[in-house]
Amino acid sequence: MISLKSIEDNQIKLSVDDPIEFFIINKVNMISLKSVAANQTELSIDDTMVLFSYNTPVAYHTPGDWARITESKFSQTTTKHINQWLKRHGLENPVSVSQDTIETVLIFRG
């Protein structure tokens, strides 16, 4: 399981249950993390953007491909976060995929 966890007010920690997954995540060229709105965080892994709503990855996009959004229904607020993120980046016609697929993109980047 992969999640974002707040350590203190301005710090966020990417938490991975399996240390092997953590090693794979760290085999990338560039990682950046930014808060884009209340309870919305965007993690960039090389050229892939991953949206976290609260502590859960719910969507991702790699240039030249369709955006992927979770087919899981977490809450109305999370759905709103996904729609705002798609609009903010001009992404249309997203493809719904399983929550496992969203989390797998974090494990196998790099």
N, C-alpha and C positions, 0 to 999 in steps of 0.2 A: 504494500500500500504506500502511496506517495501523497504527501500533503504539505501545505505550508503551515507553519506554526509561528505565532508571535512570541518572541522571547522577551522583548521590552517594547516600549512605545514605538521606536523608530527602527527596530530590527526585525527581520523576518528570517526564519530558518526553513529550508527545504528538508523535510523529514522523510527518510526512506527506511522501511522496515528491514530490508535485506542489504548488508554491506556490499554484496556483489553488485547490486543495482547501483549503489552509490558510486562505486568505482567506474562503472560504465558511464554514468551521467557525467563524471568529471573528465572523460576523454573527449572533450569538445574544445574548439578553439576559443569561443567566447560565450560567456553567460552573463546576462544582465537581468536585474529584477527591479521593477518599478511599480509603485502604487499608482493606478490610473484613475481611481475614483474610490469612494467609500466602499470597503469590502471587496474591491476588485484589484487584482494584482496581475501584471503581465510579466511572464518569464520569457526572455529571448534566449534560445539555445542556437548558436550560430545564426542561421537565417529563419528559424522556425519560431513563431510567437505562440505562447500557450497562455490562455486566460484562466486564472483562478478566481472563482467566486467564493468568498470567504476563504476556506482552506482547501478547496477541492478544485482540481483541474477539470474544466468543463468544455473547453474548445481549443483548437489550434489551427494554425495556418502556416503553410510553407509556400513561398512565392512560386507562381506557375502552376499551382494546384488549387482545388476547391478548399474552402474552409471546412473544417470538420467540427461538428458540435455534438455534445452528448445526447443520446436518446433518452437518458434517464431524466426523470422529472424530480428535481430537488425541491424547488419552491418557485413561487411567482417572482420573487426577487432575483433568483438565479437566472430565470428565463429573461428577465429585464436586463440583467448584466450582460448576458450573451448577445441580446439584440443591440444593446448600446455599443458593445465591442465590435460587432459586425459593421454597424453604421459608422463608427469612428474610423475604421480602416477601409471603408468602401467595399466590403466583401458581400457579394450577393450569392444567392442560391447555395447555401451551405448544405453539406451532406451530413445526415444524422448517422452517428456510429455508436457502438457500445462504449460504456464507461471504461471498460478494459482497454479498448483501442486508444482512447484519450490518454490513459496512464502509460500505455506501452510506448508512446512517442517519447515520453520522458526517459524511459529506460534505454531505448535503442538509438538515440541520437549519438552520433560519433562512432 
